[in-house]
Amino acid sequence: MNPATYESLELPSGFRLAVATLPQSECAAFSIHVPAGSRDDLPGLAGTAHFVEHMVFKGTARRDARAISLEVEDVGGSLNACTTEDQVVYEARGDAESLPLLADITADIVWNAVFPAKEIKLEREVIAEEIVMYRESPGDHIGDLISAALWNPHPLGESVSGSEESIAAIKKTELTAFRDRHHFRKDTVIAVAGPFAASAVAEILTAHLPQSKDVVATTPVQELPKPGHVIDERDTDQLQLALAWRTPGRFDERRHAFRLLSMILGESAGSRLFQELREKRGLCYHVSCDASFFDEVGSFEIHTGLSPKGRAEALGCIERELEDLAKNGPRPEELARAKRLAASQSKMAMESTGSHASWAGDSLLQYNRIITPAEALAIWQAVTAEEIQVLVNEFFAKDRAIAEIRPG
């Protein structure tokens, strides 16, 4: 693991700064973490956060879209962005010497985008094609369907990209309103990784930051109906099957046990479901698990693709593994293996400057402090088999969501 020293502070503008100092690094990673995503889209306007993410690259008062791309690439750098349910991240990467320019350009697009009418029309068509692309890929689209089955009618049940109908309703006024409401929030986090001291980074950023505004509330998850069953029938030979359960959110200490349970069940070739469904029975090529956490809620998901005739057998296998974990807990050797995998994956991931920036930015945004990778590993190592057994009994006995894409 590339060692880093982490520091956070509040900037004069009101934004928060997270810095991962890597003395030996020759690279710079810069990111702006906006604490609002698709769950903050207004009713009927699903996809607004994602649309804004696309549009900020289309020009500011100082730069058109071409200049934005070329200025970064002329110094060997890159720009990117992504939207999730609860944040939008704008990131730039390059040589360490390019940090001032990376900060200038990224700040310019995030806070000074002008949303040209012509570009809005063009990008709406691009996003529509993106929506179609994912919908026509069953392995991708099943993710939207299981979210709908688990969270509807809350915005967490909507696709991050929205639908063709919702993006057609999004105009410039909605885009600028979302940007003005959320991009200036004082709980926004700016993250930097590279051979920089926090004080030097703060000095570089001073000229590029606007004044922040008060935090605004997101749409809380309150009482929801029971998880549902969503079926999409189409011309396909394979069944895509997903199961999901509601869990506590990111501030619940049991999240660590959920992450290790995910590894035990389906995140590696040695996991229970991979061994049972693929290796022993030949039911599928791929099976996976994932635990996701938001502020107040979370989800645990199992995904696989298989022949429709194997559906009942696969569901039976999954249920038996969960029943065994509920009755007996994880075996000592598989819990130890999951902890070793978690440690190794974390160390490998943290070899890059960009990973350190993402880690520091996400940590400060989500937990209001930087939790170091070493601290996280120590917490995972302390998880017991009994803790995993208890949460399986508590949460997997509850109603589950099911999503299927199957031959019609």
Buried (B, 14 or more C-beta within 10 A) or exposed (E): BBEBEBBBEEBEBBBBBBBBBBEEBEBBBBBBBBBBBBBBBBEEBBBBBBBBBBBBBBBBEEBBBEEBBEBBEEEEBEBEBEBBBBBBBBBBBBBBEBBBBBBBBBBBBBBBBBBBEEBBEEBBEEBBEBBEEBBEEBEEBBBBBBBBBBBBEBBBBBBBBBBBEBBEBBBEEBBBBBBEEBBBBBBBBBBBBBBBEBEBBBEBBEEBBBEBBEEEEBEEBEEBEEBBEBEBEEEBEBBBBBBBBBBBBBEBEBBBBBBBBBBBBBBBEBBBBBBBBBEEBEBBEEBBBBBBBBBBBBBBBBBBBBBBEBBEBBBEBBEEBBEBBBEEBBBEEBBEBBBEBBBEEBEEBBEBBBBBBBBBBBBBBBEEEBBBBEEBBEBBBEBEBEBBBBBBBEBBEEEBBBBBBBEE
